[in-house]
Amino acid sequence: MTETRAEIYISGRVQMVGFRAFTVRHAVPLGLTGYVRNMSDGRVHVVVEGKKDKINKLIALLRRGPSSAYVQDIKVKMDNPTGEFTTFSTRY
């Protein structure tokens, strides 16, 4: 399976609703690496590397988000993986 990298921007009601914890909770069991962080403009930013099918599963979950979130839009840019991550974490 092909390794890839995705840079994801999620907008809507996605801060103060547990979105980062939701992302970590789903990315780790999928064996993905990278990070999730809140942006100052109200969006959530995710950088993730791993098997393409696993990243696509995570993207599908992020489109829904946690129950208290409202995902208005999601933008995904695929790229070549850098291998810079060993875990998936929250950045502040």
PDB file as gemmi writes it, atoms N, CA and C in Angstrom:
CRYST1    1.000    1.000    1.000  90.00  90.00  90.00 P 1                      
ATOM      1  N   MET A   1       0.850  -1.188   0.000  1.00  0.00           N  
ATOM      2  CA  MET A   1       0.000   0.000   0.000  1.00  0.00           C  
ATOM      3  C   MET A   1       0.888   1.242   0.000  1.00  0.00           C  
ATOM      4  N   THR A   2       0.477   2.231  -0.723  1.00  0.00           N  
ATOM      5  CA  THR A   2       1.265   3.438  -0.920  1.00  0.00           C  
ATOM      6  C   THR A   2       1.240   4.347   0.294  1.00  0.00           C  
ATOM      7  N   GLU A   3       2.427   4.784   0.707  1.00  0.00           N  
ATOM      8  CA  GLU A   3       2.536   5.782   1.774  1.00  0.00           C  
ATOM      9  C   GLU A   3       2.343   7.156   1.158  1.00  0.00           C  
ATOM     10  N   THR A   4       1.653   8.017   1.876  1.00  0.00           N  
ATOM     11  CA  THR A   4       1.418   9.368   1.375  1.00  0.00           C  
ATOM     12  C   THR A   4       1.333  10.351   2.540  1.00  0.00           C  
ATOM     13  N   ARG A   5       1.183  11.602   2.205  1.00  0.00           N  
ATOM     14  CA  ARG A   5       1.062  12.675   3.193  1.00  0.00           C  
ATOM     15  C   ARG A   5      -0.149  13.508   2.800  1.00  0.00           C  
ATOM     16  N   ALA A   6      -0.916  13.931   3.780  1.00  0.00           N  
ATOM     17  CA  ALA A   6      -2.050  14.814   3.522  1.00  0.00           C  
ATOM     18  C   ALA A   6      -1.974  16.007   4.458  1.00  0.00           C  
ATOM     19  N   GLU A   7      -2.252  17.170   3.907  1.00  0.00           N  
ATOM     20  CA  GLU A   7      -2.399  18.383   4.698  1.00  0.00           C  
ATOM     21  C   GLU A   7      -3.878  18.748   4.598  1.00  0.00           C  
ATOM     22  N   ILE A   8      -4.527  18.825   5.761  1.00  0.00           N  
ATOM     23  CA  ILE A   8      -5.983  18.952   5.807  1.00  0.00           C  
ATOM     24  C   ILE A   8      -6.348  20.198   6.615  1.00  0.00           C  
ATOM     25  N   TYR A   9      -7.274  20.981   6.057  1.00  0.00           N  
ATOM     26  CA  TYR A   9      -7.807  22.155   6.747  1.00  0.00           C  
ATOM     27  C   TYR A   9      -9.306  21.960   6.902  1.00  0.00           C  
ATOM     28  N   ILE A  10      -9.786  22.009   8.159  1.00  0.00           N  
ATOM     29  CA  ILE A  10     -11.192  21.791   8.452  1.00  0.00           C  
ATOM     30  C   ILE A  10     -11.776  23.087   8.998  1.00  0.00           C  
ATOM     31  N   SER A  11     -12.889  23.521   8.419  1.00  0.00           N  
ATOM     32  CA  SER A  11     -13.528  24.745   8.896  1.00  0.00           C  
ATOM     33  C   SER A  11     -14.971  24.464   9.300  1.00  0.00           C  
ATOM     34  N   GLY A  12     -15.518  25.366  10.098  1.00  0.00           N  
ATOM     35  CA  GLY A  12     -16.859  25.229  10.648  1.00  0.00           C  
ATOM     36  C   GLY A  12     -16.778  25.451  12.144  1.00  0.00           C  
ATOM     37  N   ARG A  13     -17.666  24.804  12.894  1.00  0.00           N  
ATOM     38  CA  ARG A  13     -17.561  24.841  14.364  1.00  0.00           C  
ATOM     39  C   ARG A  13     -16.680  23.662  14.767  1.00  0.00           C  
ATOM     40  N   VAL A  14     -15.353  23.913  14.729  1.00  0.00           N  
ATOM     41  CA  VAL A  14     -14.395  22.820  14.921  1.00  0.00           C  
ATOM     42  C   VAL A  14     -13.397  23.087  16.056  1.00  0.00           C  
ATOM     43  N   GLN A  15     -13.546  24.222  16.733  1.00  0.00           N  
ATOM     44  CA  GLN A  15     -12.710  24.483  17.906  1.00  0.00           C  
ATOM     45  C   GLN A  15     -13.610  24.525  19.136  1.00  0.00           C  
ATOM     46  N   MET A  16     -13.040  24.130  20.267  1.00  0.00           N  
ATOM     47  CA  MET A  16     -13.759  24.059  21.541  1.00  0.00           C  
ATOM     48  C   MET A  16     -14.864  22.984  21.526  1.00  0.00           C  
ATOM     49  N   VAL A  17     -14.699  21.984  20.681  1.00  0.00           N  
ATOM     50  CA  VAL A  17     -15.680  20.895  20.599  1.00  0.00           C  
ATOM     51  C   VAL A  17     -15.008  19.520  20.682  1.00  0.00           C  
ATOM     52  N   GLY A  18     -13.719  19.479  21.050  1.00  0.00           N  
ATOM     53  CA  GLY A  18     -13.002  18.208  21.164  1.00  0.00           C  
ATOM     54  C   GLY A  18     -12.490  17.665  19.845  1.00  0.00           C  
ATOM     55  N   PHE A  19     -12.340  18.533  18.850  1.00  0.00           N  
ATOM     56  CA  PHE A  19     -11.930  18.062  17.524  1.00  0.00           C  
ATOM     57  C   PHE A  19     -10.512  17.505  17.514  1.00  0.00           C  
ATOM     58  N   ARG A  20      -9.592  18.160  18.237  1.00  0.00           N  
ATOM     59  CA  ARG A  20      -8.211  17.649  18.248  1.00  0.00           C  
ATOM     60  C   ARG A  20      -8.146  16.276  18.897  1.00  0.00           C  
ATOM     61  N   ALA A  21      -8.815  16.117  20.043  1.00  0.00           N  
ATOM     62  CA  ALA A  21      -8.809  14.813  20.728  1.00  0.00           C  
ATOM     63  C   ALA A  21      -9.464  13.749  19.855  1.00  0.00           C  
ATOM     64  N   PHE A  22     -10.547  14.105  19.163  1.00  0.00           N  
ATOM     65  CA  PHE A  22     -11.228  13.200  18.234  1.00  0.00           C  
ATOM     66  C   PHE A  22     -10.257  12.744  17.145  1.00  0.00           C  
ATOM     67  N   THR A  23      -9.486  13.683  16.611  1.00  0.00           N  
ATOM     68  CA  THR A  23      -8.541  13.367  15.537  1.00  0.00           C  
ATOM     69  C   THR A  23      -7.463  12.405  16.018  1.00  0.00           C  
ATOM     70  N   VAL A  24      -6.877  12.690  17.177  1.00  0.00           N  
ATOM     71  CA  VAL A  24      -5.838  11.815  17.734  1.00  0.00           C  
ATOM     72  C   VAL A  24      -6.422  10.426  18.012  1.00  0.00           C  
ATOM     73  N   ARG A  25      -7.614  10.402  18.591  1.00  0.00           N  
ATOM     74  CA  ARG A  25      -8.262   9.129  18.958  1.00  0.00           C  
ATOM     75  C   ARG A  25      -8.484   8.235  17.740  1.00  0.00           C  
ATOM     76  N   HIS A  26      -8.656   8.817  16.562  1.00  0.00           N  
ATOM     77  CA  HIS A  26      -8.864   8.012  15.363  1.00  0.00           C  
ATOM     78  C   HIS A  26      -7.583   7.787  14.554  1.00  0.00           C  
ATOM     79  N   ALA A  27      -6.665   8.738  14.584  1.00  0.00           N  
ATOM     80  CA  ALA A  27      -5.431   8.604  13.792  1.00  0.00           C  
ATOM     81  C   ALA A  27      -4.494   7.538  14.356  1.00  0.00           C  
ATOM     82  N   VAL A  28      -4.371   7.486  15.684  1.00  0.00           N  
ATOM     83  CA  VAL A  28      -3.415   6.560  16.312  1.00  0.00           C  
ATOM     84  C   VAL A  28      -3.736   5.098  16.001  1.00  0.00           C  
ATOM     85  N   PRO A  29      -4.996   4.638  16.188  1.00  0.00           N  
ATOM     86  CA  PRO A  29      -5.281   3.233  15.861  1.00  0.00           C  
ATOM     87  C   PRO A  29      -5.114   2.898  14.381  1.00  0.00           C  
ATOM     88  N   LEU A  30      -5.208   3.922  13.515  1.00  0.00           N  
ATOM     89  CA  LEU A  30      -5.003   3.692  12.087  1.00  0.00           C  
ATOM     90  C   LEU A  30      -3.516   3.604  11.733  1.00  0.00           C  
ATOM     91  N   GLY A  31      -2.643   3.834  12.726  1.00  0.00           N  
ATOM     92  CA  GLY A  31      -1.205   3.744  12.486  1.00  0.00           C  
ATOM     93  C   GLY A  31      -0.635   4.949  11.761  1.00  0.00           C  
ATOM     94  N   LEU A  32      -1.329   6.078  11.847  1.00  0.00           N  
ATOM     95  CA  LEU A  32      -0.887   7.286  11.157  1.00  0.00           C  
ATOM     96  C   LEU A  32       0.025   8.124  12.039  1.00  0.00           C  
ATOM     97  N   THR A  33       0.868   8.947  11.416  1.00  0.00           N  
ATOM     98  CA  THR A  33       1.746   9.853  12.149  1.00  0.00           C  
ATOM     99  C   THR A  33       1.474  11.275  11.681  1.00  0.00           C  
ATOM    100  N   GLY A  34       1.851  12.241  12.519  1.00  0.00           N  
ATOM    101  CA  GLY A  34       1.668  13.642  12.181  1.00  0.00           C  
ATOM    102  C   GLY A  34       1.146  14.411  13.371  1.00  0.00           C  
ATOM    103  N   TYR A  35       0.328  15.427  13.096  1.00  0.00           N  
ATOM    104  CA  TYR A  35      -0.204  16.254  14.188  1.00  0.00           C  
ATOM    105  C   TYR A  35      -1.502  16.937  13.791  1.00  0.00           C  
ATOM    106  N   VAL A  36      -2.196  17.424  14.811  1.00  0.00           N  
ATOM    107  CA  VAL A  36      -3.390  18.242  14.648  1.00  0.00           C  
ATOM    108  C   VAL A  36      -3.212  19.474  15.518  1.00  0.00           C  
ATOM    109  N   ARG A  37      -3.683  20.643  15.027  1.00  0.00           N  
ATOM    110  CA  ARG A  37      -3.588  21.861  15.821  1.00  0.00           C  
ATOM    111  C   ARG A  37      -4.715  22.804  15.443  1.00  0.00           C  
ATOM    112  N   ASN A  38      -5.074  23.670  16.389  1.00  0.00           N  
ATOM    113  CA  ASN A  38      -6.013  24.741  16.111  1.00  0.00           C  
ATOM    114  C   ASN A  38      -5.269  25.874  15.442  1.00  0.00           C  
ATOM    115  N   MET A  39      -5.931  26.554  14.526  1.00  0.00           N  
ATOM    116  CA  MET A  39      -5.352  27.718  13.870  1.00  0.00           C  
ATOM    117  C   MET A  39      -6.025  28.983  14.411  1.00  0.00           C  
ATOM    118  N   SER A  40      -5.326  30.085  14.332  1.00  0.00           N  
ATOM    119  CA  SER A  40      -5.857  31.341  14.871  1.00  0.00           C  
ATOM    120  C   SER A  40      -7.093  31.825  14.106  1.00  0.00           C  
ATOM    121  N   ASP A  41      -7.312  31.339  12.885  1.00  0.00           N  
ATOM    122  CA  ASP A  41      -8.480  31.770  12.108  1.00  0.00           C  
ATOM    123  C   ASP A  41      -9.720  30.902  12.363  1.00  0.00           C  
ATOM    124  N   GLY A  42      -9.630  29.985  13.330  1.00  0.00           N  
ATOM    125  CA  GLY A  42     -10.779  29.164  13.696  1.00  0.00           C  
ATOM    126  C   GLY A  42     -10.818  27.797  13.049  1.00  0.00           C  
ATOM    127  N   ARG A  43      -9.925  27.537  12.106  1.00  0.00           N  
ATOM    128  CA  ARG A  43      -9.881  26.218  11.464  1.00  0.00           C  
ATOM    129  C   ARG A  43      -9.032  25.257  12.284  1.00  0.00           C  
ATOM    130  N   VAL A  44      -9.131  23.974  11.954  1.00  0.00           N  
ATOM    131  CA  VAL A  44      -8.245  22.944  12.492  1.00  0.00           C  
ATOM    132  C   VAL A  44      -7.361  22.486  11.336  1.00  0.00           C  
ATOM    133  N   HIS A  45      -6.071  22.321  11.626  1.00  0.00           N  
ATOM    134  CA  HIS A  45      -5.063  21.937  10.634  1.00  0.00           C  
ATOM    135  C   HIS A  45      -4.526  20.564  11.020  1.00  0.00           C  
ATOM    136  N   VAL A  46      -4.519  19.644  10.072  1.00  0.00           N  
ATOM    137  CA  VAL A  46      -4.004  18.290  10.299  1.00  0.00           C  
ATOM    138  C   VAL A  46      -2.944  18.002   9.245  1.00  0.00           C  
ATOM    139  N   VAL A  47      -1.796  17.518   9.686  1.00  0.00           N  
ATOM    140  CA  VAL A  47      -0.774  16.999   8.785  1.00  0.00           C  
ATOM    141  C   VAL A  47      -0.614  15.535   9.164  1.00  0.00           C  
ATOM    142  N   VAL A  48      -0.797  14.656   8.190  1.00  0.00           N  
ATOM    143  CA  VAL A  48      -0.805  13.227   8.493  1.00  0.00           C  
ATOM    144  C   VAL A  48      -0.051  12.460   7.418  1.00  0.00           C  
ATOM    145  N   GLU A  49       0.671  11.438   7.860  1.00  0.00           N  
ATOM    146  CA  GLU A  49       1.385  10.557   6.937  1.00  0.00           C  
ATOM    147  C   GLU A  49       1.052   9.107   7.269  1.00  0.00           C  
ATOM    148  N   GLY A  50       1.029   8.284   6.225  1.00  0.00           N  
ATOM    149  CA  GLY A  50       0.768   6.866   6.412  1.00  0.00           C  
ATOM    150  C   GLY A  50       0.220   6.266   5.138  1.00  0.00           C  
ATOM    151  N   LYS A  51      -0.375   5.094   5.277  1.00  0.00           N  
ATOM    152  CA  LYS A  51      -0.945   4.404   4.123  1.00  0.00           C  
ATOM    153  C   LYS A  51      -2.148   5.188   3.602  1.00  0.00           C  
ATOM    154  N   LYS A  52      -2.224   5.318   2.286  1.00  0.00           N  
ATOM    155  CA  LYS A  52      -3.259   6.153   1.663  1.00  0.00           C  
ATOM    156  C   LYS A  52      -4.667   5.736   2.068  1.00  0.00           C  
ATOM    157  N   ASP A  53      -4.941   4.432   2.127  1.00  0.00           N  
ATOM    158  CA  ASP A  53      -6.291   3.998   2.502  1.00  0.00           C  
ATOM    159  C   ASP A  53      -6.628   4.383   3.933  1.00  0.00           C  
ATOM    160  N   LYS A  54      -5.645   4.347   4.816  1.00  0.00           N  
ATOM    161  CA  LYS A  54      -5.864   4.735   6.220  1.00  0.00           C  
ATOM    162  C   LYS A  54      -6.104   6.241   6.323  1.00  0.00           C  
ATOM    163  N   ILE A  55      -5.356   7.024   5.553  1.00  0.00           N  
ATOM    164  CA  ILE A  55      -5.564   8.480   5.549  1.00  0.00           C  
ATOM    165  C   ILE A  55      -6.960   8.793   5.027  1.00  0.00           C  
ATOM    166  N   ASN A  56      -7.405   8.076   3.991  1.00  0.00           N  
ATOM    167  CA  ASN A  56      -8.759   8.294   3.472  1.00  0.00           C  
ATOM    168  C   ASN A  56      -9.827   7.954   4.506  1.00  0.00           C  
ATOM    169  N   LYS A  57      -9.580   6.925   5.328  1.00  0.00           N  
ATOM    170  CA  LYS A  57     -10.508   6.602   6.415  1.00  0.00           C  
ATOM    171  C   LYS A  57     -10.561   7.742   7.422  1.00  0.00           C  
ATOM    172  N   LEU A  58      -9.390   8.299   7.768  1.00  0.00           N  
ATOM    173  CA  LEU A  58      -9.352   9.416   8.708  1.00  0.00           C  
ATOM    174  C   LEU A  58     -10.088  10.625   8.126  1.00  0.00           C  
ATOM    175  N   ILE A  59      -9.871  10.925   6.860  1.00  0.00           N  
ATOM    176  CA  ILE A  59     -10.541  12.064   6.226  1.00  0.00           C  
ATOM    177  C   ILE A  59     -12.057  11.889   6.300  1.00  0.00           C  
ATOM    178  N   ALA A  60     -12.550  10.683   6.051  1.00  0.00           N  
ATOM    179  CA  ALA A  60     -13.994  10.428   6.144  1.00  0.00           C  
ATOM    180  C   ALA A  60     -14.503  10.705   7.555  1.00  0.00           C  
ATOM    181  N   LEU A  61     -13.731  10.312   8.567  1.00  0.00           N  
ATOM    182  CA  LEU A  61     -14.115  10.584   9.958  1.00  0.00           C  
ATOM    183  C   LEU A  61     -14.078  12.079  10.255  1.00  0.00           C  
ATOM    184  N   LEU A  62     -13.070  12.776   9.727  1.00  0.00           N  
ATOM    185  CA  LEU A  62     -12.948  14.220   9.973  1.00  0.00           C  
ATOM    186  C   LEU A  62     -14.089  14.992   9.315  1.00  0.00           C  
ATOM    187  N   ARG A  63     -14.640  14.475   8.237  1.00  0.00           N  
ATOM    188  CA  ARG A  63     -15.778  15.144   7.586  1.00  0.00           C  
ATOM    189  C   ARG A  63     -16.985  15.190   8.517  1.00  0.00           C  
ATOM    190  N   ARG A  64     -17.095  14.200   9.393  1.00  0.00           N  
ATOM    191  CA  ARG A  64     -18.183  14.167  10.389  1.00  0.00           C  
ATOM    192  C   ARG A  64     -17.786  14.903  11.655  1.00  0.00           C  
ATOM    193  N   GLY A  65     -16.564  14.599  12.151  1.00  0.00           N  
ATOM    194  CA  GLY A  65     -16.090  15.208  13.389  1.00  0.00           C  
ATOM    195  C   GLY A  65     -16.825  14.669  14.596  1.00  0.00           C  
ATOM    196  N   PRO A  66     -16.465  15.175  15.782  1.00  0.00           N  
ATOM    197  CA  PRO A  66     -17.170  14.766  16.999  1.00  0.00           C  
ATOM    198  C   PRO A  66     -18.615  15.295  16.956  1.00  0.00           C  
ATOM    199  N   SER A  67     -19.481  14.742  17.798  1.00  0.00           N  
ATOM    200  CA  SER A  67     -20.911  15.062  17.738  1.00  0.00           C  
ATOM    201  C   SER A  67     -21.215  16.540  17.950  1.00  0.00           C  
ATOM    202  N   SER A  68     -20.401  17.250  18.722  1.00  0.00           N  
ATOM    203  CA  SER A  68     -20.670  18.667  18.995  1.00  0.00           C  
ATOM    204  C   SER A  68     -20.084  19.601  17.928  1.00  0.00           C  
ATOM    205  N   ALA A  69     -19.406  19.050  16.941  1.00  0.00           N  
ATOM    206  CA  ALA A  69     -18.802  19.864  15.882  1.00  0.00           C  
ATOM    207  C   ALA A  69     -19.755  20.002  14.703  1.00  0.00           C  
ATOM    208  N   TYR A  70     -19.512  21.035  13.902  1.00  0.00           N  
ATOM    209  CA  TYR A  70     -20.195  21.183  12.618  1.00  0.00           C  
ATOM    210  C   TYR A  70     -19.117  21.467  11.581  1.00  0.00           C  
ATOM    211  N   VAL A  71     -18.854  20.499  10.723  1.00  0.00           N  
ATOM    212  CA  VAL A  71     -17.831  20.655   9.687  1.00  0.00           C  
ATOM    213  C   VAL A  71     -18.474  21.306   8.467  1.00  0.00           C  
ATOM    214  N   GLN A  72     -18.031  22.513   8.179  1.00  0.00           N  
ATOM    215  CA  GLN A  72     -18.562  23.254   7.036  1.00  0.00           C  
ATOM    216  C   GLN A  72     -17.805  22.902   5.755  1.00  0.00           C  
ATOM    217  N   ASP A  73     -16.478  22.784   5.872  1.00  0.00           N  
ATOM    218  CA  ASP A  73     -15.658  22.532   4.689  1.00  0.00           C  
ATOM    219  C   ASP A  73     -14.392  21.803   5.107  1.00  0.00           C  
ATOM    220  N   ILE A  74     -13.866  21.017   4.194  1.00  0.00           N  
ATOM    221  CA  ILE A  74     -12.591  20.331   4.437  1.00  0.00           C  
ATOM    222  C   ILE A  74     -11.791  20.391   3.143  1.00  0.00           C  
ATOM    223  N   LYS A  75     -10.554  20.844   3.250  1.00  0.00           N  
ATOM    224  CA  LYS A  75      -9.660  20.932   2.093  1.00  0.00           C  
ATOM    225  C   LYS A  75      -8.495  19.981   2.339  1.00  0.00           C  
ATOM    226  N   VAL A  76      -8.164  19.186   1.331  1.00  0.00           N  
ATOM    227  CA  VAL A  76      -7.111  18.186   1.450  1.00  0.00           C  
ATOM    228  C   VAL A  76      -6.107  18.367   0.319  1.00  0.00           C  
ATOM    229  N   LYS A  77      -4.837  18.401   0.686  1.00  0.00           N  
ATOM    230  CA  LYS A  77      -3.757  18.444  -0.306  1.00  0.00           C  
ATOM    231  C   LYS A  77      -2.866  17.230  -0.060  1.00  0.00           C  
ATOM    232  N   MET A  78      -2.775  16.355  -1.054  1.00  0.00           N  
ATOM    233  CA  MET A  78      -1.921  15.167  -0.947  1.00  0.00           C  
ATOM    234  C   MET A  78      -0.524  15.494  -1.462  1.00  0.00           C  
ATOM    235  N   ASP A  79       0.469  14.858  -0.845  1.00  0.00           N  
ATOM    236  CA  ASP A  79       1.855  15.104  -1.214  1.00  0.00           C  
ATOM    237  C   ASP A  79       2.671  13.852  -0.902  1.00  0.00           C  
ATOM    238  N   ASN A  80       3.955  13.915  -1.181  1.00  0.00           N  
ATOM    239  CA  ASN A  80       4.855  12.815  -0.845  1.00  0.00           C  
ATOM    240  C   ASN A  80       5.192  12.882   0.644  1.00  0.00           C  
ATOM    241  N   PRO A  81       5.269  11.729   1.311  1.00  0.00           N  
ATOM    242  CA  PRO A  81       5.596  11.732   2.733  1.00  0.00           C  
ATOM    243  C   PRO A  81       7.053  12.142   2.971  1.00  0.00           C  
ATOM    244  N   THR A  82       7.297  12.776   4.113  1.00  0.00           N  
ATOM    245  CA  THR A  82       8.655  13.186   4.476  1.00  0.00           C  
ATOM    246  C   THR A  82       9.280  12.241   5.493  1.00  0.00           C  
ATOM    247  N   GLY A  83       8.456  11.473   6.198  1.00  0.00           N  
ATOM    248  CA  GLY A  83       8.964  10.581   7.234  1.00  0.00           C  
ATOM    249  C   GLY A  83       9.421  11.298   8.482  1.00  0.00           C  
ATOM    250  N   GLU A  84       9.020  12.557   8.645  1.00  0.00           N  
ATOM    251  CA  GLU A  84       9.504  13.362   9.773  1.00  0.00           C  
ATOM    252  C   GLU A  84       8.829  13.033  11.096  1.00  0.00           C  
ATOM    253  N   PHE A  85       7.713  12.292  11.085  1.00  0.00           N  
ATOM    254  CA  PHE A  85       6.960  12.023  12.308  1.00  0.00           C  
ATOM    255  C   PHE A  85       7.124  10.574  12.752  1.00  0.00           C  
ATOM    256  N   THR A  86       7.099  10.364  14.066  1.00  0.00           N  
ATOM    257  CA  THR A  86       7.125   9.006  14.612  1.00  0.00           C  
ATOM    258  C   THR A  86       5.835   8.679  15.349  1.00  0.00           C  
ATOM    259  N   THR A  87       5.047   9.716  15.692  1.00  0.00           N  
ATOM    260  CA  THR A  87       3.792   9.549  16.407  1.00  0.00           C  
ATOM    261  C   THR A  87       2.761  10.505  15.815  1.00  0.00           C  
ATOM    262  N   PHE A  88       1.536  10.420  16.337  1.00  0.00           N  
ATOM    263  CA  PHE A  88       0.509  11.409  15.998  1.00  0.00           C  
ATOM    264  C   PHE A  88       0.173  12.144  17.285  1.00  0.00           C  
ATOM    265  N   SER A  89       0.233  13.472  17.238  1.00  0.00           N  
ATOM    266  CA  SER A  89       0.054  14.246  18.464  1.00  0.00           C  
ATOM    267  C   SER A  89      -0.715  15.548  18.221  1.00  0.00           C  
ATOM    268  N   THR A  90      -1.038  16.199  19.329  1.00  0.00           N  
ATOM    269  CA  THR A  90      -1.655  17.532  19.282  1.00  0.00           C  
ATOM    270  C   THR A  90      -0.547  18.559  19.436  1.00  0.00           C  
ATOM    271  N   ARG A  91      -0.591  19.569  18.615  1.00  0.00           N  
ATOM    272  CA  ARG A  91       0.348  20.689  18.749  1.00  0.00           C  
ATOM    273  C   ARG A  91      -0.430  21.911  19.212  1.00  0.00           C  
ATOM    274  N   TYR A  92       0.256  22.739  19.997  1.00  0.00           N  
ATOM    275  CA  TYR A  92      -0.384  23.939  20.548  1.00  0.00           C  
ATOM    276  C   TYR A  92       0.305  25.188  20.038  1.00  0.00           C  
TER     277      TYR A  92                                                      
END                                                                             
